[in-house]
Amino acid sequence: MGSTNSSAGTTRGLLYALGAVLIWSGFILVSRAGALASLAMTDMLAVRFGTALVLLAPLVWIKRRDLFNLRILVLGAIGGLGYGAFVYAGFERAPATHAALLLPGLMPVMIAVMAYLFAAERKPAVVWLGIAVSSLGIGVLLLNTLLESTRFWLGDLCFVLACFFWAIYTVLLRAWRVPAWTATVGVVMVSGGLYLPFYLGLFYQGFSEQSWALIIGQGFYQGVLATIVQMLLYVRAVQLLGATRMGALMALVPVLAGGLAVPLFGEVLSPILMLSIGLVILGSVVGNLPQSWVTLPWLCRLPRSGAHT
C-alpha cells in the first residue's frame, strides 16, 4: 500500500512539474515580448503583482492568520520581489534564448547546493553528475558571452542572480513546509503590498505607448498563469518530488522556450548556444536516471580497503 501511494504521489508530482515547465517556458517568451514592446522592468513587476493581488485579495483576508508572519515575509521578499526584479531586468538586457538556458539550467545547480548546505538534503552521485554536466553547459555559454562581446553580460548576470533568489526560496519552501496556497498568496501579498506603493510613487507614468491588449495579455499571463497557477503547480511539485528533482526537470524549458524564441523573435541559435542547451538537457536526463541504471558492475567487484585477497 505504501509503495502504491508513493508511486501515485510521484505521478502527481510529475504532472504538476510538467504544468509548471510549460507555463515557465511561456513566461520567458511573454516576458521577452513585453520587453521588446518597451515595457520596463518596473512596469512588468507592477502588472504581475498588481493583477495577482487584485485576484487574490479575498484570500489574503481569509488566510490572514497564516500570512502575517516572518516566514511569509521572507518568502515573499525572496521568491517574489528578489526573483522578479532580477529576472525582468535580465529580459531587458539579454535575448530569450539566454533566459531559456540560464534560468532553468542554473536553478538545479543552485537549488542542489543550497539544499545541501542549508537543508542537509543528500543526493546520490548520479544527481551530482547530472548537475556537473549542466554546469558545464552554463559555463560554456557564459564564457562565450564574455569573450564574444559585452552586449549581454549584464542581462546574463541578472538571470544568475534571479536563479540565486529562486534557489533560496525553493529550499526554504520545502524546509518550512508552507502549503501551496499559503505560499502563493503570501508571495503575492508581500510583493504587491511592498512594491505597488513604491511603483506608483516613483515609476508610474501611464501606459500611453503600449496598447491595452498588450497590458491585458501581460497581466493575464504574468499575474494569473505565471504568478498564481505556476506557483501552485511548482509548490506542489517541490513537495511531492523534492527541490532537487524539480530543479532538474526545469532543464526541459530550454527545448521549448529556446526553440520558439528563434521564429518568434528572430533570435539565433549559434553553435555555442546549441552546445550549451544540449549539455543542460543531457545533465537533466542523467540527473534523473535511477541510480541502479548507472551503477557500474565492475565497481561492485573491487576489493574494499583493507580486505584480504
C-alpha positions in Angstrom: 0.0 0.0 0.0 2.8 2.4 0.9 4.6 1.8 -2.4 1.3 2.4 -4.3 0.8 5.7 -2.5 4.4 6.7 -3.2 4.0 5.9 -6.9 0.8 7.9 -7.1 2.4 10.8 -5.4 5.3 10.7 -7.8 3.0 10.6 -10.8 1.0 13.6 -9.5 4.3 15.4 -8.8 5.5 14.8 -12.4 2.2 16.2 -13.7 2.4 19.3 -11.6 6.0 19.7 -12.7 5.1 19.4 -16.4 2.5 22.1 -16.0 5.0 24.3 -14.3 7.5 23.7 -17.0 5.0 24.6 -19.8 4.0 27.9 -18.0 7.6 28.8 -17.2 8.5 28.3 -20.9 5.7 30.6 -21.9 6.7 33.1 -19.2 10.1 33.5 -20.8 8.6 34.2 -24.2 5.9 36.5 -23.0 8.3 38.5 -20.8 10.7 38.9 -23.6 7.9 40.1 -25.9 6.9 42.6 -23.2 10.5 43.9 -23.0 10.7 44.2 -26.8 7.4 46.2 -26.7 9.1 48.7 -24.4 7.5 47.6 -21.1 10.1 48.4 -18.5 11.1 46.0 -15.7 9.3 48.3 -13.2 6.1 48.1 -15.3 6.1 44.4 -15.7 6.6 43.8 -12.0 3.6 46.1 -11.3 1.5 44.3 -13.9 2.5 40.9 -12.5 1.9 41.5 -8.8 -0.9 44.1 -9.3 -3.1 41.7 -11.3 -2.4 38.8 -8.9 -3.0 40.9 -5.8 -6.4 42.1 -7.1 -7.4 38.5 -7.8 -6.2 37.1 -4.5 -7.2 39.9 -2.2 -10.2 37.9 -0.8 -7.8 35.0 0.1 -5.5 37.4 1.8 -8.3 38.3 4.3 -9.4 34.7 4.6 -5.9 33.3 5.3 -4.7 36.3 7.2 -3.8 34.2 10.3 -1.4 32.1 8.2 0.1 35.0 6.2 1.2 37.7 8.7 4.4 36.2 10.0 8.1 36.5 9.4 8.4 33.4 7.2 5.9 34.6 4.7 7.6 38.0 4.6 10.9 36.3 3.9 9.4 34.1 1.2 7.7 37.0 -0.5 10.7 39.2 -0.5 13.0 36.5 -1.9 10.7 34.5 -4.2 8.6 37.4 -5.3 10.5 40.8 -5.3 14.0 39.5 -5.4 13.4 37.0 -8.2 11.1 39.2 -10.1 13.3 42.3 -10.1 16.3 40.5 -11.5 14.5 38.3 -14.0 12.7 41.2 -15.6 15.9 43.2 -15.6 17.5 40.3 -17.5 14.8 40.3 -20.1 15.5 43.9 -20.9 19.2 43.2 -21.5 19.6 39.7 -22.9 17.7 37.5 -25.5 15.1 34.9 -24.6 17.4 32.1 -25.7 19.8 33.1 -22.9 17.0 33.2 -20.4 15.7 29.8 -21.6 19.1 28.3 -20.9 20.3 30.2 -17.8 17.1 30.3 -15.7 16.2 26.5 -15.8 19.8 25.5 -16.3 21.3 27.2 -13.3 18.3 26.5 -11.0 19.1 22.8 -10.4 22.7 23.6 -9.7 21.9 26.4 -7.2 19.0 24.5 -5.6 21.1 21.4 -5.1 23.9 23.4 -3.5 21.5 25.4 -1.2 19.6 22.2 -0.3 22.9 20.5 0.6 24.2 23.4 2.7 21.1 24.6 4.5 18.7 21.7 4.4 21.1 18.7 4.7 19.4 17.2 1.6 21.6 14.3 0.5 21.7 13.3 -3.2 23.1 10.2 -5.0 26.2 10.6 -7.1 24.2 10.4 -10.3 22.4 13.6 -9.4 25.7 15.4 -8.9 26.9 14.0 -12.2 23.9 15.5 -13.9 24.4 18.8 -12.2 28.1 18.8 -13.3 27.1 18.3 -16.9 24.5 21.0 -16.8 27.0 23.3 -15.1 29.4 22.7 -18.0 26.8 23.8 -20.4 26.1 27.0 -18.4 29.8 27.7 -18.2 30.3 27.4 -22.0 27.6 30.0 -22.6 28.8 32.4 -20.0 32.4 32.2 -21.2 31.4 32.6 -24.8 29.3 35.7 -23.9 32.2 37.3 -22.1 34.7 36.6 -24.9 32.4 37.4 -27.8 31.0 40.8 -26.8 29.9 42.8 -23.8 26.3 43.2 -25.0 24.6 40.6 -22.9 26.8 40.1 -19.8 24.7 42.3 -17.6 21.5 40.6 -18.6 23.0 37.2 -18.0 24.2 38.3 -14.6 20.7 39.4 -13.8 19.4 35.9 -14.7 22.1 34.3 -12.5 21.0 36.5 -9.5 17.4 35.6 -10.2 18.3 31.9 -10.0 20.1 32.5 -6.8 17.0 34.1 -5.2 14.7 31.3 -6.6 17.0 28.6 -5.2 16.9 30.1 -1.7 13.1 30.4 -2.0 12.7 26.8 -3.1 14.8 25.4 -0.2 13.0 27.5 2.4 9.7 26.5 0.9 10.4 22.8 1.4 12.2 23.2 4.8 9.3 25.2 6.3 6.6 23.0 4.6 4.5 26.0 3.7 1.2 24.9 2.0 0.9 25.7 -1.7 -2.0 28.2 -1.4 -0.4 29.9 1.6 2.9 30.3 -0.2 1.3 31.6 -3.4 -1.0 34.1 -1.6 1.8 35.1 0.7 4.3 35.9 -2.1 1.7 37.9 -3.9 0.6 39.8 -0.7 4.2 40.7 0.3 5.4 41.5 -3.2 2.3 43.5 -4.2 1.9 45.2 -0.9 5.6 46.4 -0.7 6.2 47.2 -4.4 3.0 48.8 -5.7 3.0 51.9 -3.4 6.7 52.3 -4.3 6.0 51.9 -8.0 3.0 54.3 -8.1 5.0 57.0 -6.2 8.2 56.8 -8.3 7.9 55.0 -11.6 4.3 55.0 -12.9 4.0 57.2 -16.0 1.0 55.6 -17.6 0.9 53.1 -20.4 0.3 55.5 -23.3 3.0 53.9 -25.5 1.6 50.4 -25.1 -1.8 49.0 -26.3 -4.3 47.9 -23.7 -4.3 44.5 -25.5 -0.6 44.1 -24.6 -1.2 45.2 -21.0 -4.2 42.9 -20.5 -2.3 40.0 -22.1 0.7 40.6 -19.9 -1.5 40.9 -16.9 -3.3 37.6 -17.5 -0.1 35.6 -18.2 2.2 37.3 -15.6 -0.4 37.8 -12.9 -2.6 34.7 -13.3 -0.7 31.9 -15.1 2.9 32.7 -14.1 2.3 34.0 -10.5 -0.8 32.0 -9.3 -1.2 28.9 -11.4 2.5 28.2 -12.0 3.4 28.9 -8.4 0.8 26.4 -7.1 2.0 23.8 -9.5 5.6 24.4 -8.6 5.0 24.3 -4.9 3.1 21.0 -5.1 5.8 19.5 -7.4 8.5 20.5 -4.9 6.5 19.0 -2.0 6.0 15.7 -3.9 9.3 15.3 -5.8 11.8 17.3 -3.7 13.6 20.5 -4.5 16.5 18.9 -6.4 14.4 16.7 -8.7 12.0 19.6 -9.5 15.0 21.8 -10.3 16.4 19.2 -12.6 13.1 18.9 -14.5 13.2 22.6 -15.2 16.0 21.9 -17.7 13.3 20.9 -20.1 12.5 24.6 -20.5 15.3 25.4 -23.0 13.9 23.0 -25.5 10.5 24.8 -25.5 11.4 28.4 -24.9 14.7 28.4 -26.7 13.3 26.7 -29.8 10.3 29.0 -30.0 12.3 32.2 -29.5 14.1 31.7 -32.8 11.0 32.0 -35.1 9.1 34.4 -32.7 11.9 37.0 -32.1 14.3 36.2 -34.9 17.0 35.1 -32.4 19.9 33.0 -33.5 20.8 29.5 -32.2 24.5 29.7 -32.5 26.6 26.5 -32.3 27.8 27.5 -28.9 24.3 28.1 -27.7 23.1 24.8 -29.1 26.0 23.0 -27.4 25.1 24.7 -24.1 21.5 23.7 -24.4 22.4 20.1 -25.3 24.7 19.8 -22.2 22.0 21.2 -19.9 19.4 18.8 -21.3 21.9 15.9 -21.0 22.6 16.9 -17.4 18.9 16.9 -16.7 18.4 13.4 -18.1 21.4 12.0 -16.3 20.4 13.6 -13.0 17.0 12.0 -13.1 18.1 8.4 -14.0 17.6 5.7 -11.4 20.8 5.2 -9.6 20.8 1.4 -10.4 20.9 2.3 -14.1 24.3 3.9 -13.9 25.9 1.6 -11.3 29.0 0.1 -13.0 29.1 -3.7 -12.2 32.8 -3.8 -12.0 32.8 -1.3 -9.2 31.0 -3.8 -7.1 33.7 -6.3 -7.5 36.6 -4.0 -6.5 38.1 -5.1 -3.1 37.4 -2.8 -0.3 40.1 -1.0 1.5 41.8 -3.4 4.0 40.2 -6.5 2.6 42.3 -9.7 2.1 42.7 -11.3 -1.4 
